[in-house]
Amino acid sequence: MIPRSVRTSEPTIAEAGAWADVLVRRRLLYAAVLAPTGQWLVQFHPDGPVCVLTGPADVVELAATIQHRIRSTRPDSR
């Protein structure tokens, strides 16, 4: 397995917003909304609980976790 590279800077709100948009468009999240406090409100299913993420780094980490889960559950096509 290839180790994750270390970031040299903190994720920005714009980067987190782009990832949130992709996750919602791909239906991997039901909703992701930036609150005025800088927190992100995330919902996986329409009737599911709302999770509070503290900032952009948490959104990017969530995207990485979802991406890893998807890739690790795919059958090996090589």
Secondary structure per residue as TSV (DSSP state, phi and psi in degrees):
chain	resnum	aa	ss	phi	psi
A	1	M	-	360.0	139.4
A	2	I	-	-83.9	124.9
A	3	P	-	-69.0	150.2
A	4	R	-	-67.1	143.3
A	5	S	-	-77.7	153.7
A	6	V	-	-87.1	130.6
A	7	R	-	-72.6	147.1
A	8	T	S	-100.4	-7.6
A	9	S	S	-145.0	159.8
A	10	E	-	-74.5	144.8
A	11	P	-	-62.0	145.4
A	12	T	-	-94.4	167.7
A	13	I	H	-62.2	-37.5
A	14	A	H	-64.0	-42.8
A	15	E	H	-64.2	-45.2
A	16	A	H	-61.9	-40.3
A	17	G	H	-63.5	-39.4
A	18	A	H	-65.0	-44.7
A	19	W	H	-64.0	-42.4
A	20	A	H	-60.5	-42.4
A	21	D	H	-61.4	-45.1
A	22	V	H	-62.6	-44.9
A	23	L	H	-62.5	-37.4
A	24	V	H	-73.5	-44.7
A	25	R	H	-61.4	-35.7
A	26	R	T	-84.2	2.7
A	27	R	T	61.8	32.9
A	28	L	S	-90.8	-18.6
A	29	L	-	-131.7	150.1
A	30	Y	S	-80.2	-41.8
A	31	A	E	-153.3	148.5
A	32	A	E	-147.5	117.3
A	33	V	E	-129.7	132.6
A	34	L	E	-81.2	122.9
A	35	A	-	-85.2	158.0
A	36	P	T	-58.5	-20.7
A	37	T	T	-81.0	-7.2
A	38	G	S	94.9	-6.8
A	39	Q	-	-80.6	159.8
A	40	W	E	-113.9	133.4
A	41	L	E	-102.2	122.1
A	42	V	E	-124.9	137.7
A	43	Q	E	-133.1	125.8
A	44	F	S	-81.1	-34.6
A	45	H	S	-134.0	153.0
A	46	P	T	-55.2	-35.9
A	47	D	T	-103.6	10.5
A	48	G	S	-86.4	169.8
A	49	P	-	-70.6	157.2
A	50	V	E	-92.0	126.9
A	51	C	E	-99.1	143.7
A	52	V	E	-107.1	121.4
A	53	L	E	-103.8	139.5
A	54	T	-	-76.2	-19.1
A	55	G	S	-178.9	-172.5
A	56	P	H	-57.8	-37.2
A	57	A	H	-61.0	-37.4
A	58	D	H	-68.6	-35.7
A	59	V	H	-66.8	-44.8
A	60	V	H	-64.8	-39.5
A	61	E	H	-64.8	-39.8
A	62	L	H	-62.2	-43.6
A	63	A	H	-60.9	-42.3
A	64	A	H	-64.9	-40.2
A	65	T	H	-64.8	-44.5
A	66	I	H	-63.7	-43.9
A	67	Q	H	-61.9	-43.1
A	68	H	H	-63.2	-42.9
A	69	R	H	-61.8	-43.5
A	70	I	H	-63.5	-45.9
A	71	R	H	-68.8	-33.5
A	72	S	H	-79.7	-16.7
A	73	T	H	-99.1	-5.0
A	74	R	S	-73.5	143.7
A	75	P	-	-67.2	144.4
A	76	D	-	-68.9	119.7
A	77	S	-	-99.8	7.6
A	78	R	-	-89.1	360.0
